[in-house]
Amino acid sequence: MRSPLIAAFLGLLLADVAQAHTLVATSNMIIRASQRTLDFTSDTTTSIRDSKVVREAHDDAASFVASNGDIRGAHLEAAFDTLRTRVPEARDASDQVLAEAILAL
């Protein structure tokens, strides 16, 4: 009788530990992404901030981030091209990081 209860308890305990590790890993990824976004944003020039193409992509960037990359608007695609052309640091950045940077501008 005790063996099934102990096994069930250990199973629940291990599931809680796994969830805690997943939460920590997710939090670390979000923090690192935010730091990359801030670093990228601080390195952009005034001309990029003032770029009409980048400004017009703000709403598309918000949709992109909110949908985890499922919604990709034409303005956002144009802004990605502009950023990757004008900013060397943006060439290797992911679309997610660029979209977050556009939102931060």
C-alpha positions as CSV (number, residue, x, y, z in Angstrom):
1,M,0.0,0.0,0.0
2,R,2.8,2.4,0.8
3,S,4.8,1.8,-2.4
4,P,2.2,3.3,-4.7
5,L,1.8,6.3,-2.5
6,I,5.5,6.9,-2.2
7,A,5.8,6.5,-6.0
8,A,3.0,8.9,-6.6
9,F,4.5,11.4,-4.2
10,L,8.0,11.1,-5.8
11,G,6.4,11.5,-9.3
12,L,4.7,14.7,-8.2
13,L,7.8,16.0,-6.6
14,L,9.9,15.4,-9.7
15,A,7.2,17.1,-11.8
16,D,7.4,20.2,-9.6
17,V,11.2,20.3,-9.8
18,A,11.0,20.0,-13.6
19,Q,8.5,22.8,-13.8
20,A,10.7,25.0,-11.6
21,H,13.7,24.4,-13.8
22,T,11.6,25.2,-16.9
23,L,10.4,28.5,-15.3
24,V,14.0,29.4,-14.4
25,A,15.2,28.6,-17.9
26,T,12.4,30.6,-19.5
27,S,13.0,33.6,-17.2
28,N,16.7,33.5,-18.1
29,M,15.9,33.5,-21.8
30,I,13.6,36.5,-21.4
31,I,16.2,38.4,-19.4
32,R,19.0,37.7,-22.0
33,A,16.7,38.7,-24.9
34,S,15.8,41.9,-23.1
35,Q,19.5,42.6,-22.6
36,R,20.2,42.0,-26.3
37,T,17.4,44.3,-27.2
38,L,18.7,47.0,-25.0
39,D,22.2,46.6,-26.3
40,F,21.0,46.7,-29.9
41,T,18.7,49.7,-29.2
42,S,21.5,51.7,-27.5
43,D,23.8,51.1,-30.5
44,T,21.4,52.3,-33.2
45,T,21.9,55.7,-34.7
46,T,19.5,58.6,-34.7
47,S,18.9,58.1,-38.4
48,I,17.6,54.6,-37.7
49,R,15.3,55.9,-35.0
50,D,14.1,58.6,-37.4
51,S,13.7,56.2,-40.3
52,K,10.2,56.4,-41.7
53,V,10.3,52.7,-42.7
54,V,11.3,51.7,-39.1
55,R,8.7,54.0,-37.5
56,E,5.9,52.6,-39.8
57,A,6.8,49.1,-38.6
58,H,5.9,49.7,-35.0
59,D,2.4,48.2,-35.1
60,D,3.6,45.2,-37.2
61,A,6.4,44.7,-34.7
62,A,3.9,44.6,-31.8
63,S,1.8,42.0,-33.7
64,F,4.9,40.0,-34.5
65,V,6.1,39.9,-30.8
66,A,2.6,39.3,-29.5
67,S,2.0,36.4,-31.9
68,N,5.5,34.8,-31.2
69,G,6.4,35.5,-34.9
70,D,3.3,34.2,-36.5
71,I,2.1,37.6,-37.8
72,R,4.6,39.2,-40.2
73,G,3.5,42.5,-41.8
74,A,4.9,44.1,-44.9
75,H,6.1,47.2,-42.9
76,L,8.0,44.9,-40.5
77,E,9.7,43.0,-43.3
78,A,10.8,46.3,-44.9
79,A,12.1,47.5,-41.5
80,F,14.1,44.2,-41.1
81,D,15.7,44.8,-44.5
82,T,16.5,48.4,-43.7
83,L,18.0,47.6,-40.3
84,R,20.1,44.7,-41.7
85,T,21.4,46.9,-44.5
86,R,22.2,50.0,-42.3
87,V,23.2,48.5,-39.0
88,P,26.0,45.9,-39.0
89,E,24.9,44.5,-35.5
90,A,21.4,43.8,-37.0
91,R,22.7,41.4,-39.7
92,D,23.0,38.5,-37.3
93,A,20.1,39.4,-35.0
94,S,17.0,37.3,-35.0
95,D,13.7,38.7,-36.3
96,Q,12.4,38.5,-32.7
97,V,15.3,40.7,-31.4
98,L,14.8,43.2,-34.2
99,A,11.1,43.4,-33.6
100,E,11.7,44.0,-29.9
101,A,14.2,46.7,-30.8
102,I,11.7,48.4,-33.1
103,L,9.2,48.5,-30.2
104,A,11.8,50.0,-27.9
105,L,12.7,52.8,-30.3
